[in-house]
Amino acid sequence: MYHDGGVSERSEPEAEQIDPKRYRPKPIRDILLSLGVILVPLVLLMAFCRPSADQAPTVNAEEVFRAAQTAGTFPVLVPSVPQGWRATNATLRSSGPKVLTLRVTYLSPGGKFAQLLESNQPADTLLRTELGQGRAQGSSPVGGRSWQRYSGRRAGERALVLLQPQVTVLLAGDAPEEELEQLAGTLS
């Protein structure tokens, strides 16, 4: 007979029996709890760490206006930016052959934003894309031109629209209407 030096044989612990009537996996609840753990801190971070208007970068929009003029797709209106305004973003994008969209976002002296958009896209398509359900609310004579006033895409936003044969010009944002009109009046 063989002796192993006093070490006794180990028995495997019995596996705990799970009553299938009492235990049901809850995958939807588990997924929602996992999402909550991820989303709650993300929402809090977004709510409390928003950059202020003072932190918005300043860009040189002249290069974008020059590039749009060089393309020659439509007559580009360039603003003489009023005192206290500054450009924070400027892009020129092509969305098809001979279709350009120029966007320049400005920060007003009051800390509100106004985006200048010029494009030769069909006006109805452009307005639906940019203003969503925004509706015409009359017109305003600004700088010798008749601009259409629209409600904006989001609450508190407004827009001025200039419809011309080769280009649609849109000024939209949360800046007050007087500031939008001030910027529109400098376009030439």
C-alpha positions as CSV (number, residue, x, y, z in Angstrom):
1,M,0.0,0.0,0.0
2,Y,1.1,3.5,-0.7
3,H,1.2,6.2,1.9
4,D,1.3,9.9,0.8
5,G,2.8,11.3,4.0
6,G,-0.4,12.4,5.8
7,V,-2.0,14.3,3.0
8,S,-5.5,13.4,2.7
9,E,-7.5,13.2,-0.5
10,R,-9.3,16.4,-1.3
11,S,-12.8,16.2,-2.3
12,E,-14.3,18.7,-4.8
13,P,-16.7,21.2,-3.3
14,E,-20.2,20.6,-4.5
15,A,-21.3,23.1,-7.1
16,E,-24.1,25.3,-5.8
17,Q,-27.3,24.3,-7.4
18,I,-29.2,27.3,-9.1
19,D,-32.9,27.1,-9.0
20,P,-33.9,28.0,-12.6
21,K,-37.3,29.2,-11.3
22,R,-35.6,31.8,-9.0
23,Y,-32.8,33.0,-11.3
24,R,-33.5,34.7,-14.5
25,P,-30.9,36.7,-16.4
26,K,-31.9,40.4,-16.9
27,P,-29.9,41.5,-19.9
28,I,-31.9,44.7,-20.5
29,R,-31.5,45.8,-16.9
30,D,-27.8,45.0,-17.0
31,I,-27.3,46.9,-20.2
32,L,-29.1,50.0,-18.9
33,L,-27.1,50.0,-15.7
34,S,-23.9,49.7,-17.6
35,L,-25.0,52.6,-19.9
36,G,-25.9,54.7,-16.9
37,V,-22.5,54.2,-15.4
38,I,-20.9,55.5,-18.6
39,L,-23.4,58.2,-19.6
40,V,-24.0,59.9,-16.2
41,P,-20.3,61.1,-15.9
42,L,-20.2,62.0,-19.6
43,V,-23.4,64.2,-19.3
44,L,-22.0,65.8,-16.2
45,L,-18.7,66.5,-17.9
46,M,-20.5,68.1,-20.9
47,A,-22.7,70.2,-18.7
48,F,-20.0,71.7,-16.5
49,C,-17.0,71.8,-18.8
50,R,-18.5,73.9,-21.7
51,P,-16.1,76.4,-23.1
52,S,-17.2,80.0,-22.7
53,A,-17.4,82.5,-25.6
54,D,-14.1,84.0,-24.3
55,Q,-12.4,80.7,-25.0
56,A,-13.5,80.5,-28.6
57,P,-10.5,80.6,-31.0
58,T,-9.9,83.4,-33.4
59,V,-9.3,82.5,-37.1
60,N,-8.3,84.5,-40.2
61,A,-11.4,84.1,-42.5
62,E,-9.8,86.2,-45.3
63,E,-8.1,83.0,-46.7
64,V,-11.5,81.3,-47.0
65,F,-13.1,84.3,-48.7
66,R,-10.2,84.5,-51.2
67,A,-10.5,80.8,-52.0
68,A,-14.2,81.1,-52.6
69,Q,-13.6,84.1,-54.9
70,T,-10.9,82.3,-56.7
71,A,-13.2,79.3,-57.4
72,G,-15.6,81.8,-59.1
73,T,-18.6,79.6,-58.5
74,F,-20.8,82.4,-57.2
75,P,-20.3,86.1,-56.3
76,V,-18.9,86.1,-52.8
77,L,-20.0,88.8,-50.4
78,V,-17.3,89.7,-47.9
79,P,-18.1,91.5,-44.7
80,S,-16.2,94.5,-43.3
81,V,-16.3,93.0,-39.9
82,P,-17.6,95.5,-37.3
83,Q,-15.5,96.6,-34.4
84,G,-15.6,93.9,-31.6
85,W,-16.6,91.0,-33.9
86,R,-14.2,88.2,-34.5
87,A,-14.2,85.1,-36.7
88,T,-14.0,81.8,-34.7
89,N,-14.3,79.3,-37.6
90,A,-14.1,79.4,-41.4
91,T,-14.6,76.6,-43.9
92,L,-15.2,76.2,-47.7
93,R,-16.6,72.9,-48.7
94,S,-17.6,71.4,-52.0
95,S,-20.7,69.2,-52.1
96,G,-20.6,68.4,-55.8
97,P,-19.3,69.6,-59.1
98,K,-19.4,73.4,-59.0
99,V,-21.4,73.5,-55.7
100,L,-19.6,75.4,-52.9
101,T,-20.6,76.4,-49.4
102,L,-18.7,79.0,-47.5
103,R,-19.2,79.2,-43.7
104,V,-17.7,81.7,-41.3
105,T,-18.8,81.8,-37.7
106,Y,-18.4,85.1,-35.8
107,L,-18.6,86.0,-32.1
108,S,-20.3,89.3,-31.6
109,P,-19.3,91.9,-29.0
110,G,-22.2,90.7,-26.9
111,G,-20.7,87.2,-26.7
112,K,-23.3,85.7,-29.1
113,F,-22.6,83.7,-32.3
114,A,-23.6,84.4,-35.9
115,Q,-22.8,82.2,-38.8
116,L,-22.4,83.6,-42.3
117,L,-23.2,81.0,-44.9
118,E,-22.9,81.6,-48.7
119,S,-23.8,78.8,-51.2
120,N,-24.9,78.1,-54.7
121,Q,-26.9,75.1,-53.6
122,P,-30.6,75.4,-54.5
123,A,-32.1,77.8,-52.0
124,D,-35.0,75.5,-50.8
125,T,-32.5,72.6,-50.1
126,L,-30.1,74.9,-48.3
127,L,-32.8,76.6,-46.1
128,R,-34.3,73.2,-45.2
129,T,-30.9,71.8,-44.3
130,E,-29.8,74.8,-42.3
131,L,-33.0,76.1,-40.8
132,G,-35.0,72.8,-40.4
133,Q,-38.6,73.9,-39.6
134,G,-37.6,77.6,-39.5
135,R,-40.3,79.7,-41.2
136,A,-40.2,83.1,-42.9
137,Q,-41.3,85.9,-40.6
138,G,-41.2,88.9,-42.9
139,S,-38.4,91.0,-44.4
140,S,-35.9,93.6,-43.3
141,P,-34.2,96.2,-45.6
142,V,-30.5,96.0,-44.7
143,G,-27.7,97.7,-46.6
144,G,-29.9,98.4,-49.6
145,R,-31.0,94.8,-49.9
146,S,-34.2,93.0,-48.8
147,W,-33.3,90.2,-46.4
148,Q,-35.9,87.7,-45.3
149,R,-36.2,87.0,-41.5
150,Y,-36.6,83.4,-40.4
151,S,-36.9,81.6,-37.1
152,G,-33.8,79.5,-36.4
153,R,-33.3,75.8,-36.1
154,R,-33.1,75.9,-32.3
155,A,-34.9,78.0,-29.7
156,G,-33.4,81.5,-29.4
157,E,-31.9,81.4,-32.8
158,R,-32.9,83.7,-35.7
159,A,-31.8,84.0,-39.3
160,L,-31.6,86.5,-42.1
161,V,-31.7,85.2,-45.7
162,L,-30.7,87.0,-48.9
163,L,-31.9,85.2,-52.0
164,Q,-29.9,86.1,-55.1
165,P,-29.9,84.4,-58.6
166,Q,-26.4,82.8,-58.2
167,V,-26.1,82.6,-54.4
168,T,-28.1,82.3,-51.2
169,V,-26.6,84.2,-48.2
170,L,-27.7,83.1,-44.7
171,L,-26.8,84.8,-41.4
172,A,-28.0,82.7,-38.5
173,G,-27.3,82.3,-34.8
174,D,-28.2,83.3,-31.3
175,A,-27.0,86.9,-31.8
176,P,-29.8,89.5,-31.5
177,E,-31.4,90.5,-34.7
178,E,-29.8,94.0,-34.5
179,E,-26.3,92.4,-34.5
180,L,-27.2,90.1,-37.4
181,E,-28.4,93.2,-39.3
182,Q,-25.2,95.0,-38.4
183,L,-23.1,92.2,-39.9
184,A,-25.4,91.8,-42.9
185,G,-25.1,95.6,-43.6
186,T,-21.3,95.2,-44.0
187,L,-21.5,92.6,-46.8
188,S,-20.2,93.8,-50.2
